[in-house]
Amino acid sequence: MFRLVNVMEVLVMETVEEILKSNKNLCDCLRCQLDMAAIALNKLPTNYVVTTEGEVLLRTNALKQQFKVDIIRAATEALEVVGKHPHHAKNQ
């Protein structure tokens, strides 16, 4: 079965998760993760591919090195924004 995938979205989510693992002082709730990803994705170009389930990882890995620096920069900036102004109560 074919599906449409924004490879940049996959890579940004992976990067946000990696950065949060190494920064325990930042909130890693789903809302904050999605806010971070949304901010980062709005700064990055989209990269859609048509793929089958098995090809998603192959295509993602092929493009990862090409976009890695830009993704890390955008994700880091997004983490700073969300860290300062989370959209949830402090006790979450």
Residue frames relative to the residue before (quaternion, step in Angstrom):
aa qw qx qy qz dx dy dz
M 1.0000 0.0000 0.0000 0.0000 0.00 0.00 0.00
F 0.3402 -0.7415 0.5462 0.1897 3.54 -0.92 0.91
R 0.0139 0.7815 -0.6236 -0.0165 3.51 -1.22 0.52
L 0.4485 -0.6674 0.5347 0.2600 3.52 -1.27 0.54
V 0.0179 -0.8149 0.5773 -0.0474 3.58 -0.71 1.09
N 0.2733 -0.6991 0.6337 0.1874 3.54 -1.05 0.84
V 0.3249 -0.7804 0.5039 0.1772 3.56 -0.19 1.30
M 0.6052 0.5648 -0.3594 0.4307 3.58 1.03 -0.73
E 0.6298 0.5343 -0.3359 0.4527 3.61 1.01 -0.76
V 0.6428 0.5162 -0.3180 0.4682 3.57 0.94 -0.86
L 0.6923 0.4834 -0.2793 0.4573 3.57 0.87 -0.96
V 0.6440 0.5131 -0.3275 0.4634 3.60 0.99 -0.77
M 0.6504 0.5057 -0.3286 0.4618 3.60 0.90 -0.82
E 0.6332 0.5177 -0.3310 0.4706 3.61 0.98 -0.79
T 0.6774 0.5009 -0.2905 0.4536 3.58 0.91 -0.93
V 0.6291 0.5232 -0.3331 0.4685 3.60 0.96 -0.83
E 0.6590 0.5065 -0.3071 0.4635 3.59 0.91 -0.89
E 0.6544 0.5124 -0.3130 0.4595 3.61 0.95 -0.85
I 0.6738 0.4925 -0.2972 0.4637 3.57 0.90 -0.92
L 0.6554 0.5145 -0.3174 0.4527 3.60 0.96 -0.82
K 0.6092 0.5571 -0.3539 0.4395 3.60 1.06 -0.66
S 0.7390 0.3988 -0.2263 0.4937 3.57 1.04 -0.72
N 0.7148 0.3490 -0.2354 0.5585 3.62 1.29 -0.07
K 0.1401 -0.8503 0.5049 0.0491 3.55 0.29 1.28
N 0.6125 0.5698 -0.3558 0.4165 3.62 1.18 -0.35
L 0.6328 0.5050 -0.3393 0.4790 3.61 1.26 -0.12
C 0.5269 -0.6230 0.4744 0.3305 3.56 -1.10 0.69
D 0.1460 -0.8078 0.5671 0.0675 3.57 -0.89 0.93
C 0.2857 0.7585 -0.5328 0.2433 3.58 1.14 0.57
L 0.6779 -0.5149 0.3366 0.4024 3.56 -1.20 0.49
R 0.6358 0.5349 -0.3413 0.4394 3.61 0.94 -0.84
C 0.6790 0.4763 -0.2929 0.4756 3.61 0.87 -0.89
Q 0.6281 0.5300 -0.3405 0.4567 3.60 0.98 -0.77
L 0.6945 0.4680 -0.2790 0.4699 3.57 0.89 -0.92
D 0.6104 0.5299 -0.3494 0.4738 3.60 1.08 -0.68
M 0.6485 0.5165 -0.3109 0.4647 3.58 0.95 -0.89
A 0.6678 0.4985 -0.2975 0.4660 3.56 0.91 -0.93
A 0.6500 0.5224 -0.3234 0.4473 3.60 0.93 -0.85
I 0.6544 0.5031 -0.3123 0.4703 3.59 0.92 -0.89
A 0.6736 0.4929 -0.2953 0.4649 3.59 0.88 -0.92
L 0.6759 0.5064 -0.3004 0.4432 3.59 0.88 -0.93
N 0.6321 0.5335 -0.3392 0.4481 3.59 1.08 -0.61
K 0.6814 0.4593 -0.2784 0.4971 3.60 1.25 -0.31
L 0.7084 0.4469 -0.2340 0.4937 3.59 1.26 -0.26
P 0.5354 -0.6087 0.4630 0.3584 3.59 -1.17 0.48
T 0.4563 -0.6426 0.5268 0.3184 3.56 -1.14 0.54
N 0.0640 -0.7768 0.6252 0.0405 3.52 -1.23 0.46
Y 0.0191 -0.8341 0.5499 -0.0389 3.54 0.13 1.31
V 0.0308 -0.7632 0.6453 0.0122 3.52 -1.16 0.76
V 0.3306 -0.6732 0.6134 0.2474 3.51 -1.28 0.47
T 0.1016 0.8204 -0.5432 0.1467 3.52 -0.63 1.12
T 0.4174 -0.6231 0.5751 0.3266 3.51 -1.34 0.13
E 0.7257 -0.4425 0.2929 0.4378 3.57 -1.23 0.32
G 0.7115 0.4784 -0.2691 0.4388 3.58 0.82 -0.93
E 0.6709 0.5154 -0.2946 0.4444 3.57 1.15 -0.57
V 0.4847 0.6927 -0.4378 0.3060 3.61 1.16 -0.42
L 0.6876 0.4773 -0.2892 0.4645 3.60 0.82 -0.94
L 0.6384 0.5285 -0.3321 0.4504 3.59 0.96 -0.80
R 0.6955 0.4622 -0.2793 0.4739 3.58 0.86 -0.92
T 0.6262 0.5399 -0.3320 0.4540 3.57 1.02 -0.79
N 0.6868 0.4800 -0.2830 0.4667 3.58 0.85 -0.94
A 0.6318 0.5427 -0.3370 0.4390 3.59 1.03 -0.71
L 0.7436 0.4036 -0.2191 0.4860 3.59 1.01 -0.77
K 0.4742 0.7207 -0.4178 0.2847 3.57 1.23 -0.41
Q 0.6956 0.4718 -0.2878 0.4590 3.60 0.76 -0.98
Q 0.6211 0.5678 -0.3372 0.4220 3.56 1.01 -0.80
F 0.8003 0.3086 -0.1328 0.4966 3.59 0.91 -0.89
K 0.3930 0.7931 -0.4305 0.1767 3.59 1.26 -0.31
V 0.6846 0.4845 -0.3052 0.4511 3.63 0.75 -0.95
D 0.6714 0.4927 -0.3011 0.4646 3.58 0.89 -0.91
I 0.6478 0.5180 -0.3164 0.4604 3.57 0.99 -0.80
I 0.6598 0.5004 -0.3168 0.4626 3.59 0.87 -0.91
R 0.6487 0.5158 -0.3223 0.4575 3.60 0.94 -0.84
A 0.6917 0.4735 -0.2818 0.4668 3.60 0.81 -0.98
A 0.6630 0.4995 -0.3090 0.4642 3.61 0.95 -0.83
T 0.6451 0.5170 -0.3248 0.4593 3.60 0.96 -0.79
E 0.6450 0.5027 -0.3171 0.4804 3.59 0.97 -0.83
A 0.6530 0.5149 -0.3104 0.4606 3.59 0.98 -0.83
L 0.6337 0.5280 -0.3300 0.4590 3.59 1.01 -0.76
E 0.6367 0.5217 -0.3271 0.4642 3.57 1.02 -0.75
V 0.6555 0.5143 -0.3085 0.4589 3.59 0.94 -0.89
V 0.7112 0.4463 -0.2600 0.4769 3.58 0.77 -1.03
G 0.6144 0.5572 -0.3453 0.4391 3.58 1.05 -0.70
K 0.6983 0.4509 -0.2595 0.4916 3.57 1.05 -0.76
H 0.8160 0.1351 -0.0270 0.5615 3.58 1.06 -0.76
P 0.0030 0.8205 -0.5712 0.0206 3.63 0.45 1.13
H 0.4174 -0.7203 0.5057 0.2263 3.57 -1.16 0.64
H 0.6647 0.4345 -0.3320 0.5091 3.58 1.01 0.76
A 0.6560 -0.4987 0.3825 0.4180 3.55 -1.30 0.22
K 0.6363 -0.5761 0.3696 0.3558 3.57 -1.14 0.64
N 0.6872 0.5127 -0.2959 0.4212 3.62 1.06 -0.61
Q 0.5261 0.6323 -0.4291 0.3732 3.64 1.17 0.10
